[in-house]
Amino acid sequence: MSSFKNKIVFITGGASGIGRAMAERFAAEGARVCIGDISDGTEVARAIGGAYYKLDVSDEENTRAVYQSIENEHGKLDVICLVAGVAFEDAVLEELDMGKARKMVEINLVGVMLGLKYGTQHMNDGGAIITAGSAAGGGMTVAMQGVYSATKAGVHYLTRTVAIEQGGRGIRANTLCAASIAGTGMMVDEDDSPEARFFGDITALGRMGRPADVVNMALFLASDEANFITGGEFAVDGGLTAGLSNGIVKALWAD
C-alpha cells in the first residue's frame, strides 16, 4: 500500500474510538495527523506526534477556523476523515425526543456538510475524503434508530455529491458503512456478554468487528491504490447487510 509519508491528514472525532484508531494508524504510516474533537485530544495527538484542534463539528465558524489554522500551520490537507458522530436514539418515532434528534442531525449530518464545505477549500488536488456512514442508513435501518439511520443516509449522499463536484480536481470521496464494531464507545465491547454475542451472531462471520477492520478499509480508500474509486459506499459489517446470518436462522428455528 502507498506510503503516507509527509501527507497531511485531518480526522474529526480523532480523540477516541474509530477516529483515534485511524489517527494512530495514519501516523504509523508516516502521515502528519491533525485531529479535531470536542473532547480533549491533546494526549492522543502528543502520542502520535500530531496536533489537536478543539472542534465542534456542528459549529460553522469553529469549523472554518480550524481548517484555516491547519493550512496555516501545516499546509493543505491530503486526506480528510470525517468520523465524528453520535448515536443516542432509543425510542420509536412516535415517542421521539426531538432534542436528541436535532442534536444527532446537527452532529452527524450538518457536521459532515460543514466538513465537506470547508475541507475541500483547504485540500490539495488529488486528495481523498473518507466519511463515516453506517450499515444503518446504507441499505438497512433499525427500529428505534430511525433518525440516526436518516443522518447516515444523508452522509452517503453528501459524499456522492462531493465526489462528483470535486472530481475535476482529482479529489476522491468515499463512505465507510460499518456495523457491529466493538470497542468504539458507541457499542459494547467484544466479550462474552449476551449483548456482544448477539451483535456477533447477526453477522455472517459470526463476530463483532474491530476498529482495525474499519481502519484498514479507510487506509486503502485514502491510498494511491484506490485512485479510480470515488463516490462509493463500502460495507465493513461482517456481512450484516448481506442477509440473515446462520446464527439468526438457527435461533428462529430453535426448539
C-alpha positions as CSV (number, residue, x, y, z in Angstrom):
1,M,0.0,0.0,0.0
2,S,1.2,3.6,-0.7
3,S,3.1,5.3,2.0
4,F,1.5,8.3,3.7
5,K,4.9,9.8,4.5
6,N,4.7,13.6,4.5
7,K,0.9,13.6,3.9
8,I,-1.3,15.9,6.0
9,V,-4.3,14.0,7.4
10,F,-7.2,15.5,9.3
11,I,-9.6,13.3,11.4
12,T,-12.7,14.6,13.1
13,G,-13.7,12.6,16.2
14,G,-10.0,11.6,16.5
15,A,-9.8,11.6,20.2
16,S,-11.5,8.3,20.7
17,G,-13.0,5.2,19.1
18,I,-12.5,4.6,15.4
19,G,-11.3,8.1,14.8
20,R,-8.4,7.6,17.3
21,A,-7.6,4.2,15.7
22,M,-7.4,5.9,12.3
23,A,-5.2,8.7,13.7
24,E,-2.8,6.2,15.2
25,R,-2.6,4.1,12.1
26,F,-2.1,7.0,9.7
27,A,0.6,8.4,12.0
28,A,2.3,4.9,12.0
29,E,2.3,5.1,8.2
30,G,4.2,8.3,8.2
31,A,1.5,10.9,8.0
32,R,1.3,14.2,9.9
33,V,-2.0,13.8,11.6
34,C,-4.3,16.5,12.9
35,I,-7.3,15.6,15.0
36,G,-10.4,17.6,15.7
37,D,-12.7,16.7,18.5
38,I,-15.0,18.4,21.1
39,S,-13.3,16.2,23.7
40,D,-9.7,16.9,24.6
41,G,-7.4,15.1,22.2
42,T,-4.1,16.7,23.4
43,E,-2.6,13.5,24.8
44,V,-3.7,11.4,21.7
45,A,-2.1,14.0,19.4
46,R,1.1,14.1,21.5
47,A,1.4,10.3,21.5
48,I,1.4,10.2,17.7
49,G,3.4,13.3,17.1
50,G,0.3,15.1,15.7
51,A,-1.8,18.2,16.5
52,Y,-5.1,18.6,18.3
53,Y,-7.8,21.2,17.5
54,K,-10.8,21.8,19.6
55,L,-13.7,21.3,17.2
56,D,-17.5,21.3,17.5
57,V,-18.3,19.9,14.1
58,S,-21.8,21.5,14.2
59,D,-20.4,25.0,14.6
60,E,-19.7,26.6,11.3
61,E,-17.3,29.3,12.5
62,N,-15.3,26.9,14.6
63,T,-15.1,24.5,11.6
64,R,-14.0,27.3,9.3
65,A,-11.4,28.5,11.7
66,V,-9.9,25.0,12.4
67,Y,-9.4,24.3,8.7
68,Q,-7.8,27.6,8.2
69,S,-5.5,27.1,11.2
70,I,-4.4,23.6,9.9
71,E,-3.5,25.1,6.5
72,N,-1.6,28.0,8.1
73,E,0.3,25.7,10.4
74,H,0.8,22.5,8.4
75,G,-0.2,23.2,4.8
76,K,-3.1,21.9,2.7
77,L,-4.6,18.6,3.5
78,D,-4.1,15.4,1.6
79,V,-6.7,13.3,3.5
80,I,-9.8,14.2,5.4
81,C,-11.6,11.6,7.5
82,L,-15.0,12.9,8.8
83,V,-15.6,10.4,11.6
84,A,-17.2,12.4,14.4
85,G,-20.7,11.2,15.2
86,V,-23.2,10.3,18.0
87,A,-25.9,7.7,18.5
88,F,-28.2,8.1,21.4
89,E,-31.7,7.5,20.0
90,D,-33.6,4.8,21.9
91,A,-37.3,5.3,21.0
92,V,-39.8,4.6,18.2
93,L,-40.5,7.7,16.1
94,E,-43.9,8.4,17.7
95,E,-42.0,8.8,21.1
96,L,-39.0,10.6,19.7
97,D,-37.1,13.1,21.9
98,M,-36.8,16.0,19.4
99,G,-33.9,17.5,21.4
100,K,-31.8,14.3,20.9
101,A,-33.0,14.0,17.3
102,R,-31.9,17.6,16.4
103,K,-28.5,17.1,18.1
104,M,-27.9,13.9,16.0
105,V,-28.8,15.8,12.8
106,E,-26.5,18.7,13.8
107,I,-23.5,16.5,14.6
108,N,-23.9,13.5,12.2
109,L,-25.3,15.4,9.1
110,V,-24.6,19.1,9.4
111,G,-21.2,18.3,10.8
112,V,-20.2,16.3,7.7
113,M,-21.8,19.0,5.5
114,L,-19.6,21.7,7.1
115,G,-16.5,19.4,6.9
116,L,-17.0,19.0,3.2
117,K,-17.8,22.7,2.6
118,Y,-14.6,23.9,4.3
119,G,-12.4,20.8,4.0
120,T,-12.3,20.9,0.2
121,Q,-11.3,24.6,0.3
122,H,-8.1,23.7,2.3
123,M,-7.2,20.5,0.4
124,N,-4.7,19.6,-2.2
125,D,-5.9,18.5,-5.6
126,G,-5.7,14.7,-5.8
127,G,-6.7,14.3,-2.1
128,A,-9.0,11.8,-0.6
129,I,-12.1,12.2,1.7
130,I,-13.4,9.4,3.9
131,T,-16.8,9.8,5.6
132,A,-18.3,7.7,8.3
133,G,-21.6,6.3,7.2
134,S,-23.2,3.2,8.6
135,A,-24.9,0.0,7.6
136,A,-27.9,1.7,9.2
137,G,-28.7,4.2,6.5
138,G,-26.7,2.3,3.9
139,G,-29.1,-0.4,2.9
140,M,-31.0,-1.0,6.1
141,T,-32.4,0.7,9.1
142,V,-33.2,-0.4,12.7
143,A,-36.2,0.1,14.9
144,M,-35.7,2.9,17.4
145,Q,-32.7,4.2,15.3
146,G,-34.6,5.9,12.5
147,V,-33.1,9.4,12.9
148,Y,-29.6,8.0,13.2
149,S,-30.1,6.0,10.1
150,A,-31.5,9.0,8.3
151,T,-28.5,11.1,9.2
152,K,-26.1,8.4,7.9
153,A,-28.1,8.0,4.7
154,G,-27.6,11.8,4.2
155,V,-23.9,11.4,4.7
156,H,-23.8,8.8,1.9
157,Y,-25.5,11.2,-0.5
158,L,-23.4,14.2,0.5
159,T,-20.3,12.1,-0.1
160,R,-21.5,11.1,-3.6
161,T,-22.2,14.7,-4.3
162,V,-18.8,16.0,-3.3
163,A,-17.2,13.1,-5.3
164,I,-18.9,14.5,-8.4
165,E,-18.3,18.1,-7.7
166,Q,-14.6,17.7,-6.8
167,G,-13.8,15.1,-9.3
168,G,-12.3,17.6,-11.7
169,R,-9.6,18.3,-9.0
170,G,-8.9,14.7,-8.7
171,I,-10.3,14.6,-5.2
172,R,-12.0,11.3,-4.3
173,A,-14.7,10.8,-1.7
174,N,-16.0,7.5,-0.3
175,T,-18.1,6.4,2.6
176,L,-17.4,3.6,5.1
177,C,-20.5,1.7,6.2
178,A,-19.5,0.0,9.4
179,A,-21.6,-2.1,11.8
180,S,-21.2,-4.2,14.9
181,I,-17.8,-2.6,15.7
182,A,-16.7,-3.3,19.2
183,G,-14.6,-1.0,21.4
184,T,-15.7,2.3,19.9
185,G,-17.7,3.7,22.8
186,M,-20.9,3.5,20.8
187,M,-21.3,-0.2,21.1
188,V,-20.5,-3.0,23.6
189,D,-17.0,-4.5,23.8
190,E,-16.2,-7.8,22.1
191,D,-16.6,-10.1,25.1
192,D,-18.7,-13.0,26.3
193,S,-21.7,-10.8,27.3
194,P,-25.2,-11.6,25.9
195,E,-25.1,-8.2,24.0
196,A,-21.7,-9.0,22.4
197,R,-22.8,-12.5,21.4
198,F,-26.0,-11.0,19.8
199,F,-24.0,-8.5,17.8
200,G,-21.6,-11.2,16.7
201,D,-24.4,-13.7,15.8
202,I,-26.2,-11.3,13.5
203,T,-23.2,-11.1,11.1
204,A,-22.3,-13.7,8.6
205,L,-18.8,-14.0,10.0
206,G,-20.2,-14.7,13.5
207,R,-18.2,-12.0,15.3
208,M,-18.2,-8.3,16.0
209,G,-15.9,-6.1,14.0
210,R,-12.9,-4.3,15.5
211,P,-11.7,-0.7,14.9
212,A,-8.8,-2.1,12.8
213,D,-11.2,-3.6,10.4
214,V,-12.6,-0.2,9.6
215,V,-9.2,1.5,9.6
216,N,-7.8,-1.0,7.1
217,M,-10.5,0.0,4.6
218,A,-10.0,3.7,5.3
219,L,-6.3,3.4,4.6
220,F,-6.9,1.6,1.3
221,L,-9.5,4.2,0.1
222,A,-7.1,7.0,1.0
223,S,-4.2,5.4,-0.8
224,D,-3.0,5.7,-4.4
225,E,-4.1,2.1,-5.0
226,A,-7.7,3.4,-4.9
227,N,-7.1,6.3,-7.3
228,F,-10.1,5.3,-9.5
229,I,-12.5,4.7,-6.7
230,T,-14.8,7.6,-5.8
231,G,-18.5,8.1,-4.8
232,G,-18.7,4.6,-3.4
233,E,-20.1,3.1,-0.2
234,F,-18.1,0.3,1.3
235,A,-19.6,-2.1,3.9
236,V,-17.4,-3.1,6.8
237,D,-20.1,-5.1,8.6
238,G,-19.2,-8.8,8.6
239,G,-21.9,-9.5,6.1
240,L,-24.7,-7.9,8.2
241,T,-26.4,-6.2,5.2
242,A,-26.0,-9.3,3.0
243,G,-28.9,-11.1,4.7
244,L,-29.9,-13.2,7.7
245,S,-27.0,-14.9,9.3
246,N,-26.7,-18.5,10.2
247,G,-27.0,-17.5,13.9
248,I,-30.3,-15.7,13.3
249,V,-31.7,-18.6,11.2
250,K,-30.7,-21.2,13.8
251,A,-32.3,-19.0,16.6
252,L,-35.5,-18.7,14.6
253,W,-35.8,-22.5,14.1
254,A,-34.6,-23.5,17.6
255,D,-37.0,-25.6,19.7
